[in-house]
Amino acid sequence: MNHIEGKVVLLTGASGGIGECIAVSLAKEAATVVCVSRSQESLQKVSDLVDANGGIGVSIPWDISKIEELPLLIKQVKQLVGDVDILINNAAIEKYESFERYTQQDIKSILTTNLFAVMELTRLVLPQMIERDRGHIVNITSGSGKKGIAYNSVYSGSKAGLWVWTDALRQELSSSNIGVSIVSPGYTDAGMYAKSGLTAPSSARVAPVIEVATAVLDAIKSRKVEVIIDGFGAKLLFAIAQFFPEFVDTIYRKIGITGLYESYVKSKAVKHNT
């Protein structure tokens, strides 16, 4: 069992939604939470919530998509609170679109934030974790990385890369005391899809965001390799998709996942053309 009390946690995407809930949950474990996001005003609010709930909150406004500046971020964290004990890569961006309508900048932005920045932040904090032989890395991914979602292909690709890379990294560090975990939220009541005004398919389970935060803490404390919030049913579906991808395509259409994003993209196109 790993303890979180007194640990320095670097949390990206901390300014709201899942990130805010994770930050408050870490605060209740008496952690020092370094909250990173682009929004200074929102970050300060989350940092204050951390202080109010028993932790120590530090807010650092930063655009993690500027890869070349990430060493400066880690240097600033070290100067303020010391070495990072726990890295939680939560920041991500998503854009629903027909693939041919994505711009090169869209693709670059999604892959950089969702995958490249995660790898680079991990690369920067890992040496001191290895030197001390302790630490934990949690990557927030998505079921889209196990089975691609139509009209969300670039996000799906970024999360697939994150999932497989995390698995490989975990194997490299398996003989150490450094934990590596994946947490896959599925649909939540504060997810990115909700911010776009979308409603989850009627057959989908929408998890309260606190459930994601609890899963993150549990992954750290119990050194869990993988937590899929949607549970056994989702795991079974992902496994079936490895052998029968077209069958699961049909299931996705039947339960409304494909139609959800297709209708959103088409409605955007209509508005754009009128």
N, C-alpha and C positions, 0 to 999 in steps of 0.2 A: 504494500500500500504506500503510495507516494503522497506526501503532504504538500499542500499548496500554501499554507500559512508562511508569510514572510518572503515568499518567492517573488522574483521580478518577472512579470508577464508582459510580453510585447504582443499587443492585439491590434491587428489591422482591420479596417472596415468597422471601426468602433463607434461611429457617430449615430447609429440608430438601428432599429430592427434587431436582428440576431446579435449583432455586435454589442449593442447596448445591454441586452439581457445577459450576455456572457460576462460583460464587465461587472455588472452588479452582482452576479453570482460569485465571481472571483473575489469581489470585495467582501462578501459575507464569509469568505474563507481567510480573510485578513491578508490578501495578497497586495503587492504593489503593482498596479495596472497602468502600463504605458499605453495610452489610447492614441491610435494613429488613424487619421482620415484627412480628407481635403477640407472639410468644413470646420473652421476654427470655433464658430459659435456653438455648433452641435457638440463638438468635442468637449468644450468646457462644461456643458451641461452634464455630459456623461461622467467626466472627471469629478464633478461635484457630487454626483450620485455615488460614485465609488467611495469618496471620502465620507459621505453620509451613512454608508452601509458597512463601515468597519475596515475599509481598505485605505490604501494611499493612491490617489489618482494623479496621474501626470498626463497632460494633453500635449501632443506634438502634431500640429497641422503639417501634413506631408502628402505629396502626390507620389505614391509608390510606383507609378508607371514610368517615372523618370529614373530608369535603372541605374544610370551612371551616378546618381546622387545618393543611392542607398547606403554606401559606406559612411557618408556623413550622418545619416539617420542613426545608424548603429553607434557611431562615435558619440553623438549627442545623448543617446540613451545611456551609454556607459558613463558619461560625465555626470549625468543627472542622478542615476540610481544604481549604477553598477552593471555587471554582466547579466545578460538575459538567461533566466532559468527555463522559461517556458515561452515558446513562440506559437502563437495561434494565427494562422493565415486564413483570415475570414473574408478579406476584401475581394470583391468580384464584380464584374459588370456583365450585362446580358443585353442582347438586342435581338428582337424577333423580326425575321425578314426572310424573304426568298433568297436563296444563296446568291443568285446572279445580281441581286440588287445591293448586296453588301459592297461597300467601298473598300479599297485597300486599307484606308485608315481605320475603318470599323474592325477589320480582321486583326490588324496590328494592335489596336487598343485592347481588344478582348483577350488576345493571346498574351499580351504583355502583362496586363493586370492579373489575369487569372492563373497564369502558369509561370512566365519568365520571372516576374517579381517574387513569386513564392520561392522559386529555386534560388534566386539570388539572395534573398533574406536568409534563407536556410544556410546557404553556403557561407554567409558572413558570420552567423552566430555559432555555427557548428564547431569550428576549431576550439573555442573556449569551452564548449560543452564536452568535447572529447578530452581536452586537457584536464578537466575536473572530473570526468567520467560521470556526469550526471546532467539531466536536462530532459525536456520533452518538446516534441514538435507535433502540433495538431493541425491538420489540413482539412478545411471545410470544403467538401466536394458536393457532388450531386448525382442522383440516379441517371441523369443525362450522360454521365461519363461511363455508365455501364451499358446503356442502350440509348442510342442517339435519338433526338427529338426533331422531327421535321419542322422547318422554319425556325429552328434554334440550333442550327448545325455548327456554327463557329463556337458558341458556348459549349455545346456537347463535346466538340473536339478538344477544347481547352481542359474540360473536366476529365475527359478520358486520359489525356496526358498526365494530369495531376494525379489521378488514381494509380496509374501504372508506375509513374516515377516514385510516388510515395511508397509503393510496395517494394520497389527495388532498393530504395534508401533504407527502409526498415530491415531488409535482409543484410545490408552492409553493416548495420549497427546492432545486429542481433546479439553479439557477444559482449556488448557494452551495457551500461546502465542508462542509456539514452533511449527514451521511448519515442515511438513514431506511430501516430494514430490518424485514421481517417474518420470523420463524422459526416454522414450524408443525411441532410435534413428532410428531403422530399418537399411537399407542399407545407408551408407554415402560414400562420396568420399574420406574419410580418415579412413575407418573402418578397423577392424582387418582382415576381409575376403580379403580386397584389398592388405594388406601386405603379404598375403599368395600367391598372384598372381592370385587370383580368380576374375572372372568377374561376376557381379550381373546378375541374370536372366533378359532377355530382357524385360519382362513384369513388372519388379520391378522398383519402383521409387527410384532413388539414390539421397538422400538429400545432399546439400552442408553442410559441417561441421559447418559453421556459423549458420545454422538453428538450430542445436543442442544447440549451445552456447546461442542463443537468447531464446530458449525454457527454458533453465536452469535459465537464469536471470528472465524471465517472471514468472516461477514457484516460485522463491523466492519472487519477488516483489508482486505478486498477491496471494501468498499462494495457488497455485494450487496443487491439490492432485495428478493428473496424467496427463502427457502429452505424447501422442503417436504421434511421428512425422509423421507417415504414415497416420494419420487422421482417418476419419470415416470408410473408407473401411476396414482398418485393425481391427478396433474395432468390426465391424460387423462380420468379419471373425472369430475373437477370440470368439465372443459370439456364433456363429453357432457351433464352434468346441466343445463347452460344451455339446451340445445336439447331434451333428452328427459328431463325430471325424473322422470316416472313409470317410465321404463326403469331409471333408477338407483335409484329406490325398490325396484324388484324385486331388483336386485343386492344392495342393502343387506339385504333380507330373506333372500336366498339365502345370503349369506356370514355371516349371524348377527348383524349389527350391531343391527338393530331388535329382534330377539328378546332380545339381551343386556340391554338396558335395560328392555324390557317385562317380562321375567321378574323382574328386580330390583324394579321398582315393584310388581308384583303380590304378590311375597313380603312386601314391606313392608306392603302393605295387609292381608294375611292376619294378620300378626303384630299389627298395630294393632287389628284387629277381634276378636282372641281374648283 
